[in-house]
């Protein structure tokens, strides 16, 4: 379990695509691979976010896109050591790691969380191990689809939202569960204990109707409740997906629905 509180991502130092639906993308202007914490503050007084991306075994991933998106996307490619270095104006951004920006169905999951950038502040996150999706599942008919053990979406191919880069793709879905406590990702804007986490693809897309979600019970008592949150690319925030309740037989949690696909968290409120 991982306890999240509404606090800044990390302590500030007073010195310093792919799935994107945004029309404008710009490079961060910083050197690729600057070691976290060593960057000098530019004259613009932008905030700095640095970190490292790895595969699930901890091997650094090179040439991966790390980006901050709001009205525009600011991106940086990782170097051979997996380091990225981003500069942006103060505000809330959607932080995203895209291993293969050219192919949303590459099999890699897409870490996506809201972050707060502070003027003249430097933040270091990670290392971020990026897991593979358990499978790319064709969505051929309406109904429940178990995308990964204990995670079932009731989805409809007529309501599927295709990724921007592959608008003519046949409907598909994917997901993978992971331990948020070891994900290297920051928590901004949530309170409570994170009981479970999943990455759901195609990340950043919005079905035309919210899709009901059924989760395996991680050990809550019958009748207990928990909140479901999903990271939204468009709003740069954790969006509420509903409250789930343990079924009478204690096996599953029901009551939530996803209006967007991204990182899904099961949170026990404090």
C-alpha positions in Angstrom: 0.0 0.0 0.0 1.1 3.6 -0.7 -0.1 6.5 1.3 -0.6 9.7 -0.7 -1.1 13.2 0.7 -1.8 16.6 -0.9 1.8 17.9 -0.6 4.3 19.2 -3.1 6.0 16.5 -5.2 9.4 16.8 -3.7 11.3 19.4 -1.7 12.1 22.4 -3.9 15.6 23.7 -4.4 15.7 27.5 -4.6 17.9 27.6 -7.7 16.0 26.2 -9.9 4.5 12.3 -29.7 3.0 10.0 -29.4 -0.4 9.8 -27.5 -0.6 13.6 -27.4 -3.8 15.3 -28.6 -2.1 18.7 -28.4 -1.5 20.6 -31.6 1.8 22.2 -30.6 4.9 20.5 -29.2 8.2 22.2 -28.5 11.5 20.9 -27.3 12.5 21.8 -23.7 15.6 23.5 -24.9 17.7 21.7 -22.4 20.5 19.2 -23.0 19.3 15.6 -23.1 20.4 13.6 -20.2 21.5 16.3 -17.7 22.0 14.5 -14.4 19.0 15.2 -12.1 19.6 18.1 -9.8 22.6 19.5 -11.6 20.9 21.8 -14.0 21.3 25.6 -13.7 18.3 27.8 -13.6 17.7 29.5 -17.0 17.1 33.3 -17.2 13.4 32.7 -17.8 12.9 31.4 -14.3 11.1 28.3 -15.5 10.7 25.3 -13.3 12.8 22.2 -13.8 11.8 18.5 -13.7 14.4 15.8 -14.1 14.4 12.0 -13.7 15.4 8.6 -15.1 13.4 6.0 -17.1 14.1 2.3 -17.1 12.7 -1.0 -18.3 11.0 -3.3 -15.7 14.4 -4.8 -14.9 16.0 -1.4 -14.1 18.0 -1.1 -17.4 18.0 2.6 -18.5 15.9 3.3 -21.6 17.4 5.6 -24.1 15.6 7.8 -26.7 12.4 7.7 -24.7 10.1 10.8 -24.8 9.4 12.5 -21.4 7.0 15.3 -21.8 5.0 17.9 -19.9 1.7 18.8 -21.6 -0.9 21.5 -21.0 -1.8 23.9 -23.8 1.4 22.8 -25.5 3.7 19.8 -25.0 7.3 20.3 -23.9 9.4 17.2 -24.5 12.8 15.8 -24.0 14.5 12.6 -25.1 16.3 10.4 -22.6 20.0 9.9 -23.0 21.9 6.5 -22.8 21.6 6.6 -19.0 17.8 7.1 -19.3 17.9 10.7 -18.0 15.5 13.4 -19.0 15.5 17.2 -18.3 12.4 19.3 -18.7 11.9 23.1 -18.2 8.4 24.6 -18.1 6.4 27.6 -16.8 4.9 27.3 -13.3 1.6 25.5 -13.2 0.0 22.1 -13.4 1.0 19.8 -16.3 0.4 16.3 -17.4 3.7 14.4 -17.2 4.0 11.5 -19.5 6.6 8.9 -20.6 6.2 7.4 -24.0 8.7 4.7 -25.0 7.6 4.5 -28.6 5.8 7.7 -29.7 5.1 6.4 -33.2 3.1 3.4 -32.1 0.5 3.6 -29.3 0.0 -0.2 -29.6 3.7 -0.9 -29.2 3.0 -2.9 -26.0 4.7 -0.4 -23.7 2.5 1.2 -21.0 2.5 5.0 -20.7 3.1 6.5 -17.2 0.8 9.5 -17.0 0.4 11.7 -13.9 -0.4 15.4 -13.1 2.6 17.3 -11.7 3.0 20.8 -10.3 5.9 22.8 -11.7 7.2 25.7 -9.5 8.9 28.8 -10.8 12.6 28.7 -10.0 12.2 25.2 -8.6 14.0 22.0 -9.4 12.4 18.6 -8.9 13.8 15.1 -9.3 11.6 12.0 -9.8 12.2 8.3 -10.6 13.7 6.1 -11.5 10.5 5.2 -13.4 10.4 1.6 -14.5 8.0 1.3 -17.5 6.1 -2.0 -17.6 4.8 -3.7 -20.7 1.0 -4.1 -21.2 -0.1 -7.6 -20.4 -1.6 -7.8 -23.9 -3.1 -5.8 -26.7 -6.7 -7.0 -26.6 -8.9 -6.5 -29.8 -12.2 -4.9 -28.9 -14.6 -6.6 -31.2 -17.9 -6.5 -29.4 -19.6 -4.8 -26.5 -19.2 -6.4 -23.1 -16.8 -7.0 -20.3 -13.1 -7.5 -21.1 -10.6 -8.6 -18.5 -7.5 -6.6 -19.6 -5.3 -7.9 -16.8 -6.0 -10.1 -13.9 -8.6 -8.4 -11.6 -9.2 -5.5 -13.9 -12.3 -5.7 -16.2 -13.8 -3.0 -18.3 -17.2 -3.2 -19.9 -16.4 -1.6 -23.2 -18.1 -0.9 -26.6 -16.1 -0.7 -29.8 -18.5 1.9 -31.2 -17.6 4.2 -28.3 -13.8 3.7 -28.6 -11.6 6.7 -29.1 -8.7 6.0 -31.5 -5.3 7.5 -30.7 -4.4 10.6 -32.7 -1.5 8.9 -34.5 -3.5 5.9 -35.6 -7.0 7.3 -36.3 -8.0 4.4 -38.5 -6.8 1.6 -36.1 -9.2 -1.1 -35.2 -10.4 -0.8 -31.5 -8.1 -2.3 -29.0 -7.4 -2.0 -25.2 -4.6 -3.0 -22.9 -3.6 -2.7 -19.2 -1.1 -3.8 -16.7 -1.1 -3.7 -12.9 1.9 -2.3 -11.0 3.1 -1.3 -7.6 2.7 2.5 -7.4 5.0 2.7 -4.4 7.9 1.6 -6.6 6.8 3.4 -9.7 9.0 6.4 -9.2 6.0 8.6 -10.0 4.9 11.6 -7.9 1.5 12.0 -6.4 0.0 15.5 -6.7 -3.6 16.2 -5.7 -4.6 13.0 -3.9 -5.0 12.0 -0.3 -5.4 8.4 1.0 -3.8 5.0 0.8 -3.2 3.6 -2.7 -4.3 0.0 -2.6 -3.7 -0.8 -6.3 -2.6 0.8 -9.6 -3.0 0.0 -13.3 -1.9 1.6 -16.5 -4.6 1.5 -19.2 -4.2 2.0 -22.9 -4.6 3.7 -25.3 -3.6 6.3 -22.8 -5.1 9.8 -23.1 -8.1 8.7 -25.1 -11.7 9.3 -24.1 -14.6 6.9 -24.9 -17.8 8.6 -25.9 -19.5 7.0 -22.8 -17.9 6.2 -19.5 -17.1 2.4 -19.3 -18.0 0.5 -16.1 -15.1 -1.0 -14.2 -14.9 -4.1 -12.0 -11.9 -4.7 -9.8 -10.8 -7.7 -7.8 -11.1 -7.1 -4.1 -7.6 -6.5 -2.7 -8.8 -7.6 0.8 -11.4 -5.1 1.9 -14.2 -6.3 4.1 -17.7 -6.9 2.5 -19.6 -3.6 2.2 -16.4 -1.5 2.4 -15.8 1.3 -0.1 -12.9 2.9 -1.9 -12.4 5.6 -4.5 -11.2 5.2 -8.1 -9.2 7.9 -9.7 -7.8 8.1 -13.3 -5.1 10.5 -14.6 -6.6 12.7 -17.4 -4.3 14.0 -20.1 -6.8 16.7 -21.1 -7.3 18.3 -17.7 -3.8 17.6 -16.2 -5.5 16.2 -13.1 -6.6 13.1 -11.2 -10.3 12.7 -12.2 -12.8 10.9 -10.0 -14.1 7.7 -11.6 -16.5 6.9 -8.8 -16.7 5.0 -5.6 -16.5 1.2 -5.6 -18.1 -1.1 -3.0 -17.2 -4.6 -2.1 -19.7 -7.1 -3.4 -21.8 -9.2 -1.0 -19.6 -12.3 -1.6 -16.5 -10.2 -1.1 -14.9 -11.0 -4.4 -15.1 -7.8 -6.4 -15.4 -4.0 -6.3 -18.0 -2.4 -8.5 -19.5 1.1 -9.0 -16.8 3.0 -10.9 -16.6 3.9 -14.6 -13.7 5.3 -16.8 -14.4 8.4 -18.9 -10.7 8.5 -19.9 -7.9 6.0 -20.1 -4.7 6.5 -18.2 -3.3 5.6 -14.8 -6.0 4.2 -12.6 -5.7 4.2 -8.8 -7.7 2.4 -6.2 -7.5 4.7 -3.1 -8.8 4.1 0.4 -9.6 7.6 1.7 -8.2 8.7 5.1 
